[in-house]
Amino acid sequence: IDILPSSSSSSISSGLVHDYKNETVRLASFENWPIPEIVRPVDLVKAGFYSLKNADNTKCAYCKGVVRAWEPNDIPDIEHKKHFPSCPFVISTINPRLMDGNNAGGGTDEGNSGLNFNVKNINLINNVVVDGNLDELGVQKHNGPKRPDYGTVEARLKSFNSWSPNLIQTPDILAQAGFYYE
C-alpha cells in the first residue's frame, strides 16, 4: 500500500463533476479496474474509495486521501482507517462497522444505495485471529484502561482545565495520545 498526499493525486479529468459520496457513482468509477483479484471494487466502494483511472490509484470521496499499490489480503476499511484515521467517513462509518465486528470491507450489507456486497476475505482473517494463538501472532491482550473514567479523549481533555497555557504541549495533543492531567 502506498498513500499519496491529496495535493499530488491525479483526478478523473472528464470535465464532469461526479458525486463520489454516492456508492453507485463510486462503483461506476471502477469500470476496467486492473486488479479485481487483489482487491474488489465493491470492497473499495464500501470503504469510501473511487478509482482515479490511473493504475490502482483510489481516492476517498470524503477526506480526499489517495491509496495505491494495493496488495493481496489488503482490506480497504482497515487500510483507510490506518492511513486516514481522521477521515469523516472512517469516523462515522468504518469505525462503527469495525467495532461491531461486522463488515470490515466484507460481509453482507446493503447500505444506503441498495447495493448488495458479499465478501468472504474478512471472515478468513477473523477466523485466524479468533482461532489462532494470539501469543504466537505477537498480539497482546488488552484489559482496557487502568482509569476507565479517562477512557475517552473528551474525558482526558477535561482533565487539563488547570493546565498552563504557557507549555508547549497542548491538552488536545496530550489527550489524543492517551494522557490525562491530575
trRosetta pair geometry for C-beta under 8 A, 3 or more apart (Angstrom, degrees):
i j d omega theta_ij theta_ji phi_ij phi_ji
1 67 6.0 -26 -162 -165 101 102
1 68 7.6 132 -159 75 52 35
1 69 5.7 156 -127 86 18 91
1 70 6.5 30 -96 -104 75 42
1 71 6.4 -93 -40 5 69 101
1 74 6.0 132 -64 -117 112 137
1 79 5.6 -161 -122 -140 155 126
1 83 7.4 -133 146 -53 131 135
2 67 7.2 147 79 -160 48 50
2 68 4.9 -25 65 70 100 85
2 69 4.2 70 2 20 97 127
3 65 6.5 -24 -158 -180 113 100
3 66 6.3 134 -163 84 60 64
3 67 5.5 -27 -100 -100 75 64
3 68 7.6 155 -94 22 27 71
3 83 4.7 168 -79 -157 148 140
3 84 7.9 170 -141 -44 142 91
4 8 5.2 -114 178 80 111 103
4 9 5.2 136 101 -75 127 84
4 57 7.6 -9 11 -137 136 111
4 66 4.1 -23 54 78 99 125
4 67 8.0 -160 15 -74 76 22
4 68 6.7 30 -16 5 110 115
5 8 5.4 72 65 15 84 99
5 9 7.5 -141 96 -26 42 89
5 66 7.7 3 72 31 13 107
6 9 5.4 -45 -150 10 43 122
6 59 7.8 92 -123 -143 87 110
6 63 7.9 -139 -64 136 135 68
6 64 4.1 49 -126 127 140 110
6 65 6.3 -78 -65 -90 98 35
6 66 6.4 147 -99 -14 55 97
8 66 7.9 -114 79 36 75 148
9 52 6.8 -124 177 -104 100 154
9 57 7.1 159 -149 180 93 129
9 59 6.0 109 172 -96 151 122
9 64 7.3 -173 41 169 148 87
9 66 4.1 172 -100 -51 130 147
10 52 5.6 113 83 171 86 130
10 54 5.3 53 68 -7 138 158
10 57 6.9 67 48 108 98 162
11 52 6.4 -92 -118 -139 31 98
11 59 7.4 -18 -106 -6 76 166
12 18 7.2 20 67 6 136 134
12 29 7.1 -117 -50 -136 151 110
12 52 6.4 -153 -49 -152 77 50
12 53 5.5 81 -101 16 95 124
14 18 8.0 57 50 -35 127 111
18 25 5.3 161 -180 178 103 128
18 29 7.4 109 151 -71 165 115
18 50 7.7 174 112 176 138 168
19 22 4.8 53 109 -1 103 112
19 25 5.4 139 74 3 69 168
20 25 5.8 -126 -101 108 40 117
20 26 5.4 84 -159 -79 75 86
20 29 7.3 13 -116 -30 102 147
20 50 4.6 -94 -145 -16 121 148
20 59 7.8 0 164 93 165 99
20 61 3.6 -158 117 -112 101 114
21 25 8.0 29 50 53 38 128
21 61 4.9 175 -75 143 53 133
21 62 6.9 87 -104 -73 94 79
22 25 4.2 72 77 10 104 110
22 26 6.8 -178 88 -10 52 84
22 113 7.0 111 -176 -95 72 120
23 26 5.5 -56 -147 38 34 112
23 27 6.1 36 156 -23 68 105
23 45 5.4 85 -156 168 83 114
23 46 7.6 31 -130 -83 120 46
23 111 6.1 85 -40 114 162 147
23 112 7.0 149 -1 65 124 85
23 113 3.9 -116 56 -21 123 151
23 115 5.8 -129 126 12 133 135
24 27 5.7 -51 -147 34 30 112
24 28 6.6 33 153 -21 62 104
24 113 5.3 175 -39 -157 88 134
24 115 7.0 173 -79 -50 73 122
25 28 5.8 -52 -152 32 32 113
25 29 7.0 40 149 -28 61 100
25 50 7.4 -27 119 -106 80 137
26 29 5.7 -51 -161 21 37 116
26 30 7.6 32 148 -20 63 101
26 44 7.8 -151 157 114 115 87
26 45 4.6 142 109 -128 120 89
26 48 7.7 -128 -116 -170 161 27
26 49 6.9 122 -166 98 126 38
26 50 4.1 -119 -136 -86 79 94
26 61 6.4 -87 -83 -44 120 134
27 30 6.0 -57 -166 25 41 112
27 41 6.2 99 -142 145 68 116
27 42 6.9 21 -116 -96 109 61
27 45 4.9 7 -73 -92 78 153
27 115 6.8 164 -47 -108 155 159
28 31 6.4 -7 -178 -30 53 105
29 50 4.2 52 54 -173 158 99
29 51 4.3 179 135 41 96 86
29 53 7.2 -109 -175 -47 85 92
30 33 4.3 -3 -176 -57 87 121
30 41 3.5 128 146 -128 165 132
30 44 6.9 136 -84 66 137 131
30 45 7.2 -91 -16 -52 137 105
30 50 7.5 -129 -45 -156 82 57
30 51 4.8 134 -90 -22 58 130
33 36 5.4 99 92 -62 113 86
33 41 5.1 -161 -31 -65 161 112
33 51 6.2 -133 -99 -86 91 148
33 56 7.8 63 -170 -119 82 76
34 55 6.7 -64 32 -162 149 42
34 56 6.0 -106 60 -71 109 83
35 38 4.0 -18 162 29 113 118
35 39 6.3 38 110 34 105 75
35 56 5.3 -7 16 -96 129 128
35 70 6.2 169 94 71 145 117
36 39 7.7 -91 -138 78 29 38
36 40 5.8 45 -160 -113 75 59
36 41 6.6 -36 -110 -16 93 89
38 56 7.6 -27 75 -124 139 152
38 70 5.3 129 128 112 123 106
38 71 6.7 -101 -167 -170 117 14
38 72 5.6 -97 -137 -76 77 59
38 74 7.4 26 159 32 90 107
39 43 6.0 -113 -176 72 81 127
39 44 6.2 84 141 -53 113 104
39 56 7.7 100 44 -166 117 126
39 70 4.5 -75 0 167 136 148
39 74 5.7 -38 -79 74 124 106
39 76 6.5 113 -167 -54 126 99
40 43 4.6 91 67 3 88 104
40 44 7.2 -159 96 -5 47 86
40 119 6.9 -164 50 -108 142 108
41 44 5.5 -58 -147 39 37 112
41 45 6.1 40 155 -22 70 105
41 51 7.5 -40 -122 -43 103 118
42 45 5.6 -50 -146 35 33 115
42 46 6.4 36 154 -21 64 104
42 115 7.3 -162 -136 149 104 128
42 117 4.6 167 162 -122 123 102
42 119 7.0 -165 98 -62 114 109
43 46 5.7 -51 -149 34 31 112
43 47 6.5 22 152 -12 63 109
43 75 7.4 -105 179 -153 131 56
43 76 4.9 150 140 9 91 126
43 77 7.9 -96 -178 -20 87 83
43 105 4.6 51 -163 -175 100 95
43 106 7.0 3 -114 -69 108 62
43 117 7.3 134 -75 -166 51 131
43 119 5.8 93 -82 -101 103 149
43 121 8.0 -5 -94 38 151 125
44 47 5.8 -64 -151 42 32 107
44 49 4.2 -70 176 71 90 119
44 50 7.8 139 135 -83 110 20
44 51 7.6 65 120 -59 151 78
44 58 5.7 -114 -161 -132 130 155
44 76 5.0 -175 -99 -101 49 154
45 48 7.9 89 -179 -37 29 10
45 49 6.8 -93 -78 64 28 67
45 50 7.4 52 -104 -87 71 61
45 115 7.6 -25 116 91 143 161
45 117 7.8 -163 73 -85 109 134
46 76 6.9 122 70 81 85 132
46 77 7.1 -42 112 -61 101 100
46 103 7.3 -118 177 168 142 107
46 105 5.9 151 85 -123 123 52
46 109 7.1 99 -131 66 127 124
46 111 7.2 -150 -120 -57 84 144
46 117 5.7 -3 -61 -55 131 176
47 76 3.4 -141 -9 134 156 112
47 77 4.8 -142 -103 -71 104 53
47 79 7.5 34 -175 58 157 89
47 80 4.8 177 177 -23 112 142
47 94 6.6 47 -137 -93 70 123
47 105 5.6 3 -58 -95 112 100
48 60 4.9 24 122 -143 112 86
48 61 5.6 -130 -179 31 81 89
48 62 5.6 -47 -169 6 135 111
48 80 6.3 108 44 -138 112 155
48 87 7.4 157 93 150 164 140
48 89 4.1 90 -94 141 153 160
48 90 7.7 -90 9 -53 152 63
48 93 7.2 138 -57 67 113 139
48 94 7.5 -74 -12 -45 120 116
49 58 4.0 24 -177 165 129 124
49 59 6.5 134 -148 65 76 27
49 60 5.8 -52 -90 -86 64 53
49 61 7.5 179 -113 -16 16 81
49 67 6.9 -68 -107 43 139 111
49 76 6.3 -114 8 -159 129 129
49 80 7.2 -140 -44 -84 104 120
50 58 6.7 160 75 -156 26 80
50 59 6.0 -29 59 62 78 80
50 61 6.0 71 -10 -61 111 98
51 57 7.4 99 -163 84 59 62
51 58 5.9 -48 -100 -103 45 76
52 57 4.1 -41 46 103 126 108
52 58 6.5 -161 -7 -98 90 21
52 59 5.5 83 -61 -15 105 109
52 66 7.2 12 -37 -132 145 111
54 57 4.7 -1 75 29 91 129
55 68 6.6 54 97 -156 115 121
56 68 5.6 129 89 -153 78 74
56 69 6.7 141 73 -59 119 20
56 70 5.2 -114 152 15 140 101
57 66 6.1 -11 -167 -169 97 111
57 67 7.8 154 -153 83 51 38
57 68 4.4 -23 -98 -90 63 116
58 66 6.9 155 82 -153 43 60
58 67 5.3 -19 65 64 97 83
58 68 6.8 163 18 -80 67 59
58 70 7.7 45 0 -48 122 120
59 64 6.3 -12 -177 -155 107 47
59 65 7.1 166 -151 84 60 36
59 66 5.0 -25 -97 -97 79 75
59 67 7.9 169 -85 21 32 65
60 63 4.7 12 94 47 140 81
60 64 6.1 -75 70 -24 85 11
60 65 4.7 28 14 47 122 81
60 66 7.8 -126 5 -67 76 34
60 67 7.9 65 -37 -3 89 100
60 80 6.6 115 -88 -138 123 111
60 84 6.5 -104 -14 62 159 168
60 87 6.0 -59 162 -140 163 143
60 89 6.4 -161 -170 36 116 139
61 89 7.3 85 65 -52 82 150
62 87 5.6 98 96 -178 113 99
62 88 5.1 -127 170 60 127 94
62 89 3.9 156 21 -25 157 111
63 84 5.0 153 89 -179 158 140
63 86 7.3 125 -120 92 139 72
63 87 3.6 -87 -33 -117 141 94
63 88 6.7 164 -63 17 88 73
63 89 6.8 -118 -16 20 94 99
63 90 7.5 -5 -22 -4 138 105
65 80 7.6 133 80 -143 133 73
65 83 6.2 154 168 118 143 110
65 84 4.2 -128 -19 -71 166 142
65 87 6.4 -82 3 -80 128 126
67 70 7.3 70 136 -72 101 85
67 79 5.9 98 -149 141 156 124
67 80 7.2 -98 -27 -86 149 63
67 83 6.3 146 -88 48 109 161
70 74 5.1 -132 -160 51 81 151
70 79 8.0 -77 -117 -54 84 175
71 74 5.1 109 59 -34 67 112
73 121 7.2 -172 -124 -175 53 128
73 125 7.6 126 -159 -78 96 117
74 78 7.6 -152 -173 68 60 106
74 79 5.5 21 -174 -49 104 135
75 78 4.2 59 79 15 105 114
75 79 6.6 167 77 -13 51 87
75 104 5.9 24 163 133 139 98
75 105 4.5 164 -177 51 85 144
75 106 7.2 -58 -140 -24 112 107
75 121 6.9 -167 -93 108 94 119
75 122 6.3 86 -124 -88 134 91
75 125 7.1 -67 -52 -2 139 164
76 79 5.7 -58 -138 41 30 108
76 80 6.0 33 162 -23 67 107
76 105 4.5 147 49 -116 82 133
77 80 5.9 -57 -148 34 25 112
77 81 6.4 20 156 -14 62 109
77 94 4.9 170 -154 -143 92 109
77 97 6.6 -100 -143 91 147 128
77 98 6.4 170 148 -65 128 106
77 103 7.9 124 -51 130 157 65
77 104 4.6 -143 71 -172 145 63
77 105 3.9 -148 -3 -37 99 95
78 81 5.9 -58 -149 40 29 108
78 82 6.1 30 154 -23 66 110
78 98 7.7 118 -84 -104 70 133
78 104 6.3 45 -47 170 91 115
78 105 6.9 -79 -3 -1 79 132
79 82 5.6 -54 -142 35 30 113
79 83 6.2 7 167 -1 66 112
80 83 6.7 -71 -144 46 21 94
80 84 5.9 -46 -177 48 62 104
80 87 6.7 -71 169 43 97 154
80 89 7.5 -57 165 96 139 109
80 90 5.7 -167 132 -87 101 105
80 94 6.0 -152 89 -87 124 167
81 84 7.4 -83 -117 65 14 62
81 85 5.9 47 -176 -101 60 68
81 90 5.1 144 -100 -149 67 120
81 94 5.5 -155 -64 128 105 137
81 95 6.9 128 -115 -74 124 72
81 98 6.9 -4 -51 -25 162 157
82 85 7.4 -3 -141 -59 8 89
84 87 4.1 49 135 -35 113 117
84 90 6.0 176 103 -27 86 143
85 90 6.1 -137 -146 122 31 154
86 90 7.4 69 68 58 12 128
86 91 7.3 4 -161 -44 33 118
87 90 4.0 88 66 3 99 107
87 91 6.8 -174 87 -7 52 84
88 91 5.7 -57 -145 40 33 110
88 92 5.9 12 164 -4 70 114
89 92 6.2 -62 -131 48 26 96
89 93 5.3 -28 -175 31 67 118
89 94 6.5 60 133 -12 74 103
90 93 7.3 -65 -106 56 10 76
90 94 4.6 -41 -137 45 52 126
90 95 6.1 70 155 -32 66 92
91 94 7.8 27 -5 47 17 85
91 95 5.7 0 -138 5 30 133
92 95 7.7 83 17 35 11 101
92 96 7.4 -24 165 0 32 116
93 96 6.7 -73 -157 40 19 101
93 97 6.3 13 158 -16 61 116
94 97 5.6 -62 -147 39 31 112
94 98 6.1 26 158 -16 69 108
94 104 8.0 69 -162 -134 82 67
95 98 5.9 -59 -144 39 29 106
95 99 6.1 31 157 -22 66 108
96 99 5.5 -54 -142 37 32 114
96 100 6.3 31 158 -18 65 105
97 100 6.0 -57 -151 37 28 109
97 102 5.9 -103 -162 81 67 77
97 103 5.1 -74 -168 81 115 95
97 104 6.3 154 127 -85 101 53
98 101 7.4 34 180 -77 37 31
98 104 5.2 67 -102 -101 78 105
100 103 7.7 10 81 31 116 86
101 104 7.7 -45 -156 -30 33 110
101 126 7.3 93 -168 -123 99 136
102 107 5.9 -41 -175 10 65 177
102 109 7.7 110 149 -72 101 121
103 106 5.9 -159 -142 75 43 46
103 107 3.7 -96 -85 50 70 126
103 108 7.5 -103 -92 48 108 24
103 109 4.8 35 -115 -32 155 134
103 117 7.9 91 -146 87 112 121
103 119 7.9 99 -139 48 68 116
103 122 7.5 129 -141 51 20 164
104 107 7.7 82 19 -6 50 110
104 122 5.0 149 63 -132 92 142
105 119 6.6 -86 135 111 60 166
105 121 7.8 -33 109 72 102 109
105 122 6.2 148 72 -60 77 124
106 117 8.0 -143 -144 135 26 111
106 119 3.6 -120 -131 98 69 117
106 120 6.8 -152 -157 -4 120 5
106 121 5.8 -139 -93 58 136 70
106 122 3.1 -166 36 7 149 121
106 123 6.7 -144 143 -21 143 73
107 117 7.6 53 83 101 53 97
107 118 7.9 -68 142 -134 24 42
107 119 6.3 -14 13 56 30 89
107 122 6.5 -48 -32 60 80 135
107 123 7.7 121 -77 -52 70 95
108 116 6.7 -6 -157 -168 92 85
108 117 6.6 174 -133 81 43 59
108 118 5.2 7 -94 -101 90 72
108 119 7.9 177 -66 22 49 65
109 117 5.8 -11 51 51 75 105
110 113 7.8 -146 163 66 66 59
110 114 5.9 -7 178 -135 104 31
110 115 6.8 160 -157 68 56 39
110 116 5.7 -20 -102 -92 78 65
110 117 8.0 179 -89 15 30 75
111 114 7.6 -88 76 -13 74 21
111 115 6.4 -6 51 51 115 85
111 117 7.6 43 -8 3 116 115
119 122 6.4 59 116 5 110 100
120 123 5.5 -54 -168 31 60 116
120 124 6.8 59 143 -21 80 99
121 124 5.7 -52 -158 31 42 113
121 125 6.7 37 150 -15 70 104
122 125 5.5 -55 -151 40 40 111
122 126 6.0 40 152 -20 71 105
123 126 5.6 -52 -143 39 32 111
123 127 6.2 35 155 -22 65 105
124 127 5.8 -54 -149 34 28 111
124 128 6.7 30 153 -20 62 103
125 128 5.8 -53 -152 32 34 111
125 129 6.5 26 154 -12 66 106
126 129 5.8 -60 -149 41 33 107
126 130 5.8 23 159 -13 71 113
127 130 5.9 -57 -133 45 28 104
127 131 5.3 2 174 5 68 120
128 131 6.6 -61 -123 52 17 92
128 132 5.1 15 174 -24 60 127
129 132 6.2 -45 -113 35 15 108
129 134 7.5 45 -165 -95 67 88
129 137 7.5 -98 -117 58 65 177
129 139 7.6 65 -144 -27 92 168
132 136 6.8 -110 165 64 100 114
132 137 5.9 74 123 -39 131 127
133 136 4.1 64 88 8 109 113
133 137 6.9 162 90 -9 59 87
134 137 5.6 -63 -150 43 37 109
134 139 4.2 -81 -170 73 92 109
134 140 7.7 154 144 -76 113 14
134 141 6.9 86 110 -58 152 80
135 138 7.7 47 -179 -69 32 21
135 139 7.4 -93 -69 57 23 66
144 148 6.7 10 149 -90 122 93
144 151 7.2 -20 -177 -115 95 125
145 148 5.5 145 73 -86 105 44
145 150 6.5 -145 161 79 149 76
145 151 4.5 -162 19 -98 145 83
147 150 4.5 26 106 29 114 106
147 151 7.4 -159 101 -49 61 70
147 180 7.1 -99 85 33 146 147
148 151 4.9 -9 -158 -36 50 124
149 155 6.2 -162 155 178 57 144
150 155 5.1 -159 -123 115 42 115
150 156 5.0 77 -165 -80 95 80
150 159 6.6 -2 -111 -33 114 144
150 180 4.3 -72 -143 -44 145 154
151 155 6.6 40 45 44 52 143
152 155 4.6 94 59 6 86 101
152 156 7.0 -155 93 -3 46 86
153 156 5.8 -60 -150 41 32 109
153 157 6.0 36 153 -25 68 108
153 175 5.1 96 -163 144 73 104
153 176 5.9 24 -131 -93 122 52
154 157 5.7 -54 -146 34 28 114
154 158 6.6 32 155 -21 62 103
155 158 5.9 -52 -153 31 32 113
155 159 7.1 38 148 -28 60 101
155 180 7.4 -27 120 -105 81 130
156 159 5.6 -50 -161 20 38 117
156 160 7.7 37 148 -23 62 99
156 174 7.6 -143 150 116 117 81
156 175 3.9 154 105 -139 109 89
156 178 7.2 -140 -103 -162 166 23
156 179 6.6 120 -173 91 129 40
156 180 4.2 -114 -136 -85 81 89
157 160 6.1 -55 -167 21 41 112
157 171 5.8 98 -144 147 69 109
157 172 6.6 26 -119 -100 113 53
157 175 4.1 8 -70 -99 72 171
158 161 6.6 2 177 -42 54 100
159 175 7.8 151 42 -97 97 105
159 180 4.2 44 56 -170 161 93
159 181 4.7 158 129 50 98 68
159 182 6.6 -39 -172 -68 120 56
160 163 4.0 -12 -173 -17 87 133
160 171 3.4 159 112 -124 167 127
160 174 7.0 123 -81 70 139 127
160 175 6.8 -100 -16 -52 130 111
160 180 7.7 -130 -47 -156 79 52
160 181 4.7 87 -93 24 63 134
162 181 7.4 -152 60 126 81 127
163 167 7.0 -86 172 34 93 129
163 171 5.2 158 45 -70 162 110
163 181 5.6 109 -73 47 103 178
164 167 5.0 97 82 -17 98 100
169 173 6.3 -124 -165 73 73 120
169 174 5.6 66 162 -55 115 113
170 173 4.8 88 61 9 88 101
170 174 6.9 -164 89 -3 44 90
171 174 5.7 -63 -143 44 31 110
171 175 5.8 30 161 -20 70 109
171 181 7.4 -72 -119 -6 97 134
172 175 6.0 -56 -144 37 25 107
172 176 6.3 26 156 -19 62 108
173 176 5.8 -56 -149 36 29 112
173 177 6.4 22 154 -15 64 111
174 177 5.7 -62 -149 40 31 109
174 179 4.2 -63 175 65 91 124
174 181 7.5 50 120 -44 145 103
175 178 7.8 100 -177 -31 29 9
175 179 6.5 -91 -81 67 32 69
175 180 7.1 58 -110 -89 75 60
